[in-house]
């Protein structure tokens, strides 16, 4: 489709540009709406259309979530004037708050998209606040108005209350039927301000996404704030001071299209040939090497893992495959951090740092799916800062390495959590938060039936089973969002699990003193069911330091022999023996105790459940 | 109880160092017991599985196997008629088959000839005729002396018939053994004691005591799956084994294999010892297994016949081998089986036959009380009572 020359990339006046993103909860129909916009603007025709064009990865597609944002340029004409719309897709999940903030920083406005049958959810609310703090123009939109269960009047009032507009201003669309989408595009042009920047100043562009492509290397998505990006410029990343030669500049519409450059307010991609997204980091400022800007755009932050877990191949010989797989995933995931770790119970593996539970689950699932690995992961844990009485300090990312001896103060990371719940569950949520050592900051009624509650909670409690409990106690109605917020000193202890006196490193946990006993009893009784009887009695104990807080015993096996072994039994018995020997090879030895790997997997399984449920935050 | 060093010969040694036995499988029973997964047929269970056709076919297989083994000059050391219930056949059929075996290979002087028997299916006369035809030993399926246990096992014999049958057999000059089963659902330790004491009171020469294993394909397997019966706790079975060893030992029986006790070494079942010592045997009859150990020109070979009596008879009527499948054993497999089987014997297993890794496990096993410390010091692995109950674990420890 021929494009009006006034909105040719690299030559579009800023006042003909609108940069926006869509803030929505998972499943509220963002991708469907985005697809419909691509269609309405003629960027994608009917036949090319595959459902949810913007979500590229299989995992994202299956889960209906968007992990990596991308930017699409769409032409739209209002009253005869051509406009270039840049839709910047944002990740919708709690783990990627920082990425969301960088996407927002590249926009002047946001479409707040809410399911007309469900109302706003906690994560959407958190992102809305983020957008409002960034002074973005907000266009409130109710989606799925075609649904029989839609209650647009009710939720329009809720949205109007939140952003301080008139309920009449809330647009009503259906991404599915296309109803109201053109009006929304018009509204974007009308309400979202055009970008403002200094054309003659030194180049400053913000990186809001960075994706590794096997064939092209790293593709960096930028929004030009000041100056002009030209082909074959030499650029420099202001945080790392790394210099790169530009190999290609372009826009996505919706396939990559090479352009002569990018001017003020424009959004596009650049390729420099680097192979690792760490060399082109989200949030960094790009400038010219020759005539660099003096100050960056600000807001850059190193990605910081908040949750750690040990990842081990079930088949020890897969270790090199796991290592190579992590090395490859790292190319596309600046937040992925890992180092080799050896566990007595699980063998050789890695301690891996993640932004959160969903990030963990996505990485794990990609490893299993794309690299055909079978993995065990240890229970996720947060990072503790331990001050010893002698003044030394440790950062603990693995509970089994929690220091022993004279521990002074233990600091644990905290989060600011937002819970949105039907008002009938206020008491339930309060009880839960209190049990999980939370303190309430504020409570606001979104409407008569729905309440927003804000708590400060230890992150470890969230990482444990908070979300499960919240969902089950509110019959699935409550939604949760959280973001890291500092740390607090807490009375935390390490609980070790011992098999016949030998510590099983994979089962150590750092828990609050008051929860130590419950953890010990639960783990010990679970293991009692999982550990097969040995030729000797096996005590299973939970200990805090040298103090035993729980004990169970697996009785010695007394009979392990076939009564008969005659002619016809011999082959059968030899084959059984061969099978048993094979099984024995897969046993892990903790001291003299042989533990089948399945027992470890089953004992660690809560972590799987947790991660799986965290993922279901829909 | 120990015999000469000839029996600790390597399983890879010369053919002539191995005894040769013949097993005859008689696949008929009056009724099928609920726990039985043997290849046997009660009337009405199979069409055309006739006893007449069976004997003819078995005689044909004896002739065929002798031809196969031409050049092997060994005589038959032991013959064992098992089943099923061999005594469901008439005595003439049994003696005819024994005569055929003698005619084919020759019975060695002092050969042991055993038959299993149901206490209900023998008479004083039939036992005398068996003895005069060359049978030396009879093994009665007693199983239990407790009516509710027998009922669960679906054994139809009257416990009092056992006493009578044993007396007839002794009068006929036959050595007598009884088989017992423990761990039947519902059986208590006291029930088991009653059965053991009853067996001891019979003053037999030999007792076998087997833990009941409920196989999936049996009637009991189905009852178990449906929750109609409770499996016996393995610890209770261990208690029962220990009680058996205790009472039988006190009554003058010594264990010579995990599940077998005899009044003297001479009363041990030599045929079954052959299985555990890796000797050669030919199994005649439907579903019977055979084993010929390694020879200079051929690896060890095990094979088994087609299971169904009619298919078996049809093959032989055509002059074809009734073999269904076979396996050839590698040297490693022969050695593993040798350890697996010999370790069950009171005469033990020579430490010298173990691999280096296996030998390294001997001291820890002795320290754990699973094998006899003194015997181990003298170069033989002999299980303790506790070790007998954990024999499979010992085998796993000492095999590669």
Interface residues (C-beta under 8 A of the other chain):
Chain A: X535 X536 X555 X557 X558 X559 X560 X561 X562 X563 X564 X565 X566 X567 X568 X570 X571 X573 X574 X577 X578 X580 X581 X584
Chain B: X23 X210 X211 X213 X234 X235 X237 X238 X241 X258 X259 X272 X275 X276 X281 X283 X287 X288 X289 X290 X291 X302 X304 X327 X333 X336 X337 X340 X341 X344 X368 X370 X386 X388 X389 X390 X391 X392 X393 X395 X396 X399
